[in-house]
Amino acid sequence: MSPDQPPATTPCPACGTGVSHRPLYRQRGLPVQSCLMPASAGDAGAIARRDLELLQCLECGLVFNRHFDPSTQVFSPGYEETQGFSPTFRRFARDLAAQLNQRWTLNGKSVVEVGCGKGEFLALMCEQGQCHGLGIDPAHDPERRPESAPDRVVYEQRYFDRTDIGLKADYLVCRHTLEHIGPVGEFLATVYEVCRAGGIGEVFFEVPEAARIFEEGAFWDIYYEHTNYFDATALEQAFARAGFETTGIEWLFDDQYLGIYARAVTNPPDSTAPPRIFSGQLLEETCRYWYERIRQAHGQVVIWGSGSKGVAFLHAVDPDGKVAAAVDINPYRQGRFMPGTGQPIIAPENLKSLQPALVIIMNPIYRAEISAMLDDLGLSPDIACV
């Protein structure tokens, strides 16, 4: 989308202002769900699609999809979001759990995790911290509950909402959920009320870091499920407007994630810091680069990583199916198909018969891990990282 286009006037879901917002980026017909696992290429192609158009609020800095339709989002046990099969990601999760335990001294205390997924991180916190936990997530799968800390954690397969006002806990964690919630200002206001009524001392939220996306042209990190994109200023302002005082901001996972510590207070600080204004130009340039790179490859091309990054990448740069497959170490994804584009999702061992010429890694933080697996398979394709 050209930066010369006139600003749009859609109310910001974080601060509510109806002032003009700056258009940044557009994709037509994105699959509305990228973590559901279709059983066939036909099912993959039949997934509902919607347009995405990112605007940036000139008041608070939030980037959001003006076309987001929350009714398209289905969170059920078939939602496969876990990254826990990667040793690299497991190390990150262990270190983060240890960091939270050190900050909060969790022994004998209680923690709520909103959007707990399969429950791995909450179980890890409760095991390390010798505390008790409540995990809330409509996509929680009772058949996939972690084996660790079973007597310390309770999971509830439902949404977190205003009925939780009065819930007692010491701390609250919410990781990679806030970016999925359309009315983000209303949601944070509910979290504030829950914290004040339940005596929750501090919260920790983790979201994708938006500044990196625009600075690197990382279009693969923009997908329909993510309706909100925060840099540090936009995140802190959203919390301040809801009544929170920020007690810490951190860049995590090779600066791909943003973490915020905050507490609900009676008089929150001023939230009028000027926003950082982004451009979508590099997103479009990077799309064109990868489109050409794939077409110039001699031999089979695969991507490594079948999650949301892979779905967004293929939709943007591979409309004619040049990419043969998506590789994933998650056994619950193998044998399924990429939402929208329909490539098969295969195990690393299947690459021996495919003999790819080019492997495109969807997250460079996994490059060493993936290179070692390719070496073990006796394969030496060209490796590129987005």
BAVOMI-880361 format. One line per field, with one value per residue (C-alpha): residue number from 1; residue in three letters; x, y, z negated. Coordinates in steps of 0.001 Angstrom, whole numbers, plus 500000, padded with zeros to 6 digits. Example, Ala and Ser with C-alpha at 12.3 -4.5 7.8 and 13.67 -1.06 7.14 Angstrom:
% residues 2
nr: 1, 2;
rest: ALA, SER;
X: 512300, 513670;
Y: 495500, 498940;
Z: 492200, 492860;
This chain:
% residues 386
nr: 1, 2, 3, 4, 5, 6, 7, 8, 9, 10, 11, 12, 13, 14, 15, 16, 17, 18, 19, 20, 21, 22, 23, 24, 25, 26, 27, 28, 29, 30, 31, 32, 33, 34, 35, 36, 37, 38, 39, 40, 41, 42, 43, 44, 45, 46, 47, 48, 49, 50, 51, 52, 53, 54, 55, 56, 57, 58, 59, 60, 61, 62, 63, 64, 65, 66, 67, 68, 69, 70, 71, 72, 73, 74, 75, 76, 77, 78, 79, 80, 81, 82, 83, 84, 85, 86, 87, 88, 89, 90, 91, 92, 93, 94, 95, 96, 97, 98, 99, 100, 101, 102, 103, 104, 105, 106, 107, 108, 109, 110, 111, 112, 113, 114, 115, 116, 117, 118, 119, 120, 121, 122, 123, 124, 125, 126, 127, 128, 129, 130, 131, 132, 133, 134, 135, 136, 137, 138, 139, 140, 141, 142, 143, 144, 145, 146, 147, 148, 149, 150, 151, 152, 153, 154, 155, 156, 157, 158, 159, 160, 161, 162, 163, 164, 165, 166, 167, 168, 169, 170, 171, 172, 173, 174, 175, 176, 177, 178, 179, 180, 181, 182, 183, 184, 185, 186, 187, 188, 189, 190, 191, 192, 193, 194, 195, 196, 197, 198, 199, 200, 201, 202, 203, 204, 205, 206, 207, 208, 209, 210, 211, 212, 213, 214, 215, 216, 217, 218, 219, 220, 221, 222, 223, 224, 225, 226, 227, 228, 229, 230, 231, 232, 233, 234, 235, 236, 237, 238, 239, 240, 241, 242, 243, 244, 245, 246, 247, 248, 249, 250, 251, 252, 253, 254, 255, 256, 257, 258, 259, 260, 261, 262, 263, 264, 265, 266, 267, 268, 269, 270, 271, 272, 273, 274, 275, 276, 277, 278, 279, 280, 281, 282, 283, 284, 285, 286, 287, 288, 289, 290, 291, 292, 293, 294, 295, 296, 297, 298, 299, 300, 301, 302, 303, 304, 305, 306, 307, 308, 309, 310, 311, 312, 313, 314, 315, 316, 317, 318, 319, 320, 321, 322, 323, 324, 325, 326, 327, 328, 329, 330, 331, 332, 333, 334, 335, 336, 337, 338, 339, 340, 341, 342, 343, 344, 345, 346, 347, 348, 349, 350, 351, 352, 353, 354, 355, 356, 357, 358, 359, 360, 361, 362, 363, 364, 365, 366, 367, 368, 369, 370, 371, 372, 373, 374, 375, 376, 377, 378, 379, 380, 381, 382, 383, 384, 385, 386;
rest: MET, SER, PRO, ASP, GLN, PRO, PRO, ALA, THR, THR, PRO, CYS, PRO, ALA, CYS, GLY, THR, GLY, VAL, SER, HIS, ARG, PRO, LEU, TYR, ARG, GLN, ARG, GLY, LEU, PRO, VAL, GLN, SER, CYS, LEU, MET, PRO, ALA, SER, ALA, GLY, ASP, ALA, GLY, ALA, ILE, ALA, ARG, ARG, ASP, LEU, GLU, LEU, LEU, GLN, CYS, LEU, GLU, CYS, GLY, LEU, VAL, PHE, ASN, ARG, HIS, PHE, ASP, PRO, SER, THR, GLN, VAL, PHE, SER, PRO, GLY, TYR, GLU, GLU, THR, GLN, GLY, PHE, SER, PRO, THR, PHE, ARG, ARG, PHE, ALA, ARG, ASP, LEU, ALA, ALA, GLN, LEU, ASN, GLN, ARG, TRP, THR, LEU, ASN, GLY, LYS, SER, VAL, VAL, GLU, VAL, GLY, CYS, GLY, LYS, GLY, GLU, PHE, LEU, ALA, LEU, MET, CYS, GLU, GLN, GLY, GLN, CYS, HIS, GLY, LEU, GLY, ILE, ASP, PRO, ALA, HIS, ASP, PRO, GLU, ARG, ARG, PRO, GLU, SER, ALA, PRO, ASP, ARG, VAL, VAL, TYR, GLU, GLN, ARG, TYR, PHE, ASP, ARG, THR, ASP, ILE, GLY, LEU, LYS, ALA, ASP, TYR, LEU, VAL, CYS, ARG, HIS, THR, LEU, GLU, HIS, ILE, GLY, PRO, VAL, GLY, GLU, PHE, LEU, ALA, THR, VAL, TYR, GLU, VAL, CYS, ARG, ALA, GLY, GLY, ILE, GLY, GLU, VAL, PHE, PHE, GLU, VAL, PRO, GLU, ALA, ALA, ARG, ILE, PHE, GLU, GLU, GLY, ALA, PHE, TRP, ASP, ILE, TYR, TYR, GLU, HIS, THR, ASN, TYR, PHE, ASP, ALA, THR, ALA, LEU, GLU, GLN, ALA, PHE, ALA, ARG, ALA, GLY, PHE, GLU, THR, THR, GLY, ILE, GLU, TRP, LEU, PHE, ASP, ASP, GLN, TYR, LEU, GLY, ILE, TYR, ALA, ARG, ALA, VAL, THR, ASN, PRO, PRO, ASP, SER, THR, ALA, PRO, PRO, ARG, ILE, PHE, SER, GLY, GLN, LEU, LEU, GLU, GLU, THR, CYS, ARG, TYR, TRP, TYR, GLU, ARG, ILE, ARG, GLN, ALA, HIS, GLY, GLN, VAL, VAL, ILE, TRP, GLY, SER, GLY, SER, LYS, GLY, VAL, ALA, PHE, LEU, HIS, ALA, VAL, ASP, PRO, ASP, GLY, LYS, VAL, ALA, ALA, ALA, VAL, ASP, ILE, ASN, PRO, TYR, ARG, GLN, GLY, ARG, PHE, MET, PRO, GLY, THR, GLY, GLN, PRO, ILE, ILE, ALA, PRO, GLU, ASN, LEU, LYS, SER, LEU, GLN, PRO, ALA, LEU, VAL, ILE, ILE, MET, ASN, PRO, ILE, TYR, ARG, ALA, GLU, ILE, SER, ALA, MET, LEU, ASP, ASP, LEU, GLY, LEU, SER, PRO, ASP, ILE, ALA, CYS, VAL;
X: 500000, 501418, 502430, 500902, 497376, 495177, 494854, 491855, 489486, 488831, 488649, 491763, 490980, 493513, 492955, 489582, 490506, 488770, 491528, 493170, 495354, 498202, 497840, 500845, 500306, 497649, 497131, 494103, 492396, 494559, 493518, 491745, 493348, 496923, 497172, 494348, 495657, 493698, 493658, 493871, 495002, 491344, 490478, 493466, 492236, 488711, 489701, 487879, 489793, 489623, 491489, 494094, 494850, 497159, 496704, 498789, 497130, 498823, 497709, 499074, 501145, 499202, 499217, 496004, 494051, 491014, 489275, 489657, 486526, 486688, 483875, 486341, 488564, 487927, 490042, 489575, 491783, 492617, 494449, 498148, 500271, 502926, 506619, 507708, 509188, 512193, 515158, 515919, 512430, 512368, 515569, 513978, 510839, 512881, 514954, 511868, 510109, 513217, 513313, 509697, 510300, 513303, 511381, 508269, 509613, 506733, 507148, 503763, 502045, 499553, 499685, 497032, 497993, 495532, 495899, 497906, 497700, 498656, 499864, 503601, 504778, 502454, 503453, 507100, 506571, 504752, 507358, 510297, 508631, 506781, 503626, 500052, 498604, 495347, 495501, 492651, 492382, 489524, 492069, 493497, 493580, 493100, 494754, 497951, 498358, 501988, 503150, 505086, 503475, 500101, 499083, 499903, 498040, 494357, 493315, 489987, 488965, 487244, 487746, 488987, 486402, 484604, 483289, 486848, 486546, 486998, 489450, 492181, 495843, 499251, 500383, 499026, 500830, 499556, 501864, 501097, 497402, 497001, 497811, 494808, 492221, 490341, 488994, 492370, 491525, 488422, 490340, 493083, 490428, 488993, 492458, 492828, 489536, 490512, 493852, 492337, 489558, 491726, 494820, 497088, 500368, 501943, 501263, 503609, 502497, 504514, 503743, 505572, 507778, 506374, 509309, 511436, 508694, 508674, 512405, 513270, 510341, 509232, 505932, 505864, 505111, 501880, 498873, 495161, 494984, 497267, 495025, 497289, 501017, 502834, 506178, 507299, 505599, 502259, 502316, 503115, 500466, 497813, 498540, 498617, 495219, 493803, 495112, 498493, 501903, 504716, 507398, 509615, 510005, 512184, 513148, 513158, 513890, 516537, 514472, 511510, 509272, 508410, 507691, 506014, 505699, 502942, 500786, 497275, 497372, 494891, 496584, 498360, 501104, 500591, 500402, 501026, 504520, 504719, 504359, 507001, 505641, 506367, 506433, 505235, 507557, 510167, 507452, 506536, 510177, 510940, 507895, 509242, 512710, 511454, 509077, 512027, 514372, 511976, 511471, 515196, 515912, 517023, 515421, 512971, 512270, 510878, 510231, 511111, 508352, 504668, 503243, 501787, 505013, 505036, 501376, 501889, 505096, 503595, 500448, 502463, 505196, 504172, 500814, 501731, 502983, 506699, 507430, 507045, 506470, 506755, 508963, 508109, 509417, 506026, 504494, 500978, 501540, 503151, 500823, 498653, 498563, 499364, 496263, 495399, 498154, 497882, 501531, 502047, 503648, 506404, 508851, 512556, 513245, 511038, 513581, 515825, 513475, 512649, 516325, 515600, 517923, 516834, 515557, 514050, 513987, 511044, 512876, 516656, 516903, 516527, 519231, 521865, 519295, 518005, 521470, 522456, 519386, 520149, 523724, 522463, 520247, 523225, 521707, 523488, 520936, 521321, 519938, 518302, 516653, 513852;
Y: 500000, 503365, 505648, 508509, 507171, 509269, 508090, 505946, 506738, 503493, 503711, 502356, 499197, 500181, 503886, 504326, 507477, 508074, 510246, 509328, 506232, 505589, 502665, 500322, 496959, 494873, 491201, 489867, 486608, 485405, 482141, 483147, 480304, 479140, 476773, 474426, 471321, 470340, 466617, 467090, 469600, 470146, 470962, 473308, 475214, 475434, 477322, 480643, 483717, 487384, 490530, 492099, 495811, 497158, 500683, 502475, 504667, 508067, 508636, 505561, 503750, 500477, 498712, 496793, 495008, 497119, 494105, 491705, 489623, 487825, 485467, 483735, 482616, 479106, 477932, 474244, 471271, 470910, 474239, 473277, 476193, 474508, 475063, 472793, 470062, 472284, 472039, 475695, 476793, 474536, 476189, 479604, 478521, 477041, 480209, 482442, 480332, 480534, 484310, 484684, 482424, 484495, 487766, 486590, 483927, 481642, 478993, 478452, 481091, 480914, 482006, 482234, 481831, 483293, 481578, 478655, 476550, 472964, 474034, 473359, 476735, 476880, 473369, 474388, 477436, 475404, 472647, 475040, 477394, 474808, 476888, 476290, 477333, 477786, 477642, 479091, 478466, 477359, 475458, 473468, 469755, 467509, 464651, 466699, 467873, 467977, 465193, 467583, 469138, 467360, 467956, 471661, 472789, 472979, 473655, 475075, 474799, 478171, 481871, 484337, 487098, 489278, 486247, 485887, 489098, 487867, 485131, 485035, 484678, 486182, 486665, 486512, 485477, 485926, 484945, 485373, 485974, 489768, 490082, 487830, 489965, 492540, 494824, 494932, 497996, 496311, 493112, 494898, 496766, 493368, 492135, 495263, 494582, 490934, 492017, 494629, 492350, 489254, 490748, 489932, 491708, 491781, 490562, 489465, 489666, 488565, 489569, 489617, 492714, 494914, 497254, 494334, 493267, 496635, 497262, 493860, 493628, 490430, 489967, 486312, 487607, 489235, 486930, 487161, 485795, 488580, 491622, 493807, 494626, 496357, 498034, 498982, 502386, 501089, 498229, 500441, 502968, 500264, 499049, 502573, 503386, 500258, 501353, 499594, 500906, 499322, 497806, 496386, 495936, 493233, 492074, 488268, 485324, 487084, 490308, 488669, 488974, 491834, 491207, 493653, 493503, 495665, 496118, 497471, 500800, 503475, 506313, 505016, 507178, 509446, 507459, 510225, 509308, 510023, 506864, 505581, 505730, 502777, 502246, 499183, 499744, 497172, 494540, 494820, 494862, 491719, 489982, 490688, 489421, 486054, 485656, 485954, 483851, 480911, 481107, 481225, 478078, 475035, 471961, 471320, 474084, 473481, 475676, 474543, 475532, 474905, 477344, 480778, 482213, 479525, 480088, 483850, 483325, 480887, 482933, 486052, 484651, 481235, 481569, 478939, 476211, 476248, 475242, 471469, 470977, 472346, 470500, 470335, 468359, 468534, 465062, 466493, 468565, 465877, 464335, 467452, 470281, 473981, 476125, 477993, 476813, 473062, 471905, 468677, 468954, 466381, 465049, 465835, 462200, 462639, 465055, 462129, 461147, 464726, 465852, 469603, 472092, 474945, 474905, 478184, 478400, 480346, 481490, 482063, 481303, 477612, 477588, 475675, 473120, 472567, 472482, 469718, 467665, 468099, 466949, 463888, 463083, 463349, 466331, 469500, 471810, 475566, 477020, 480433, 482121, 484650;
Z: 500000, 500986, 498096, 500123, 499658, 497348, 493746, 492772, 489918, 488043, 484215, 482518, 480485, 477811, 477141, 478856, 480734, 484020, 485443, 488715, 488847, 491237, 493723, 493692, 495384, 497117, 498005, 499850, 498932, 496046, 494352, 491156, 489184, 489551, 486571, 487552, 489284, 492425, 493200, 496988, 499570, 500430, 496827, 496703, 499728, 498332, 495169, 494945, 496070, 495216, 496196, 493946, 493886, 491219, 489899, 487301, 484703, 484721, 481128, 479285, 481936, 482034, 485414, 486065, 488800, 489644, 491258, 488333, 487725, 484352, 485374, 487735, 484860, 483590, 480656, 479936, 479004, 482722, 482604, 482844, 481629, 479502, 480212, 477411, 479622, 480363, 477938, 478661, 477671, 474618, 473358, 473798, 471923, 469062, 468739, 468793, 466155, 463977, 464463, 463355, 460365, 459334, 459699, 457887, 455464, 456378, 453680, 452026, 454169, 457027, 460660, 463388, 467038, 469547, 472922, 471547, 474726, 474018, 470574, 470890, 469642, 466648, 465616, 465936, 463715, 461078, 461131, 460860, 458395, 456282, 456659, 457793, 461143, 463012, 466811, 468879, 472629, 474916, 477033, 474135, 474928, 471870, 473795, 474112, 470533, 469371, 467095, 464852, 461765, 462243, 458615, 458799, 461933, 462864, 466462, 467593, 471257, 471642, 472335, 469730, 469257, 466741, 464886, 463581, 461549, 457985, 458940, 456284, 457260, 456604, 460208, 463745, 466951, 470508, 473368, 477074, 476559, 476478, 480187, 480989, 479170, 481229, 478456, 476721, 474622, 473208, 472519, 470573, 468600, 467593, 466592, 464457, 462652, 462097, 460634, 458326, 457075, 456724, 455125, 458074, 457400, 460863, 464401, 467164, 470798, 473824, 477429, 480784, 481071, 483840, 484466, 485679, 488101, 489862, 489622, 491139, 493551, 491804, 493662, 492525, 489012, 490175, 490311, 489853, 486293, 485111, 485173, 482962, 483237, 480380, 480020, 476504, 476556, 477822, 475320, 472355, 473386, 473718, 470194, 468761, 470280, 468621, 465198, 465009, 464052, 466039, 463808, 466543, 470316, 471872, 475352, 475488, 477806, 479891, 479715, 481463, 478404, 476093, 472423, 470046, 466262, 464816, 461749, 461352, 459512, 458427, 460296, 463419, 464938, 467932, 471193, 473715, 474942, 478686, 480802, 483157, 486706, 489011, 492760, 494674, 497628, 496554, 496098, 499777, 500895, 498902, 500417, 503908, 502953, 501717, 504645, 507023, 504868, 504915, 508665, 509364, 507341, 509335, 507800, 504993, 502486, 498989, 496009, 492480, 490084, 490777, 488235, 488774, 490182, 492859, 493722, 494133, 496122, 498617, 499090, 499911, 502167, 503525, 505310, 507909, 505537, 506344, 502727, 502496, 498763, 495240, 492757, 489065, 486099, 484351, 484864, 484479, 487620, 489777, 492336, 492398, 494947, 494966, 494488, 497658, 499989, 499295, 499248, 497288, 493864, 493609, 491031, 491465, 492475, 495550, 496974, 497908, 500699, 501630, 501865, 501668, 503324, 501043, 497461, 496247, 492450, 491088, 487951, 487949, 484226, 485171, 487845, 485838, 484681, 488232, 489818, 487408, 488381, 492086, 491479, 489615, 492630, 494975, 496807, 497891, 499530, 499707, 496487, 496301, 493326, 493608;
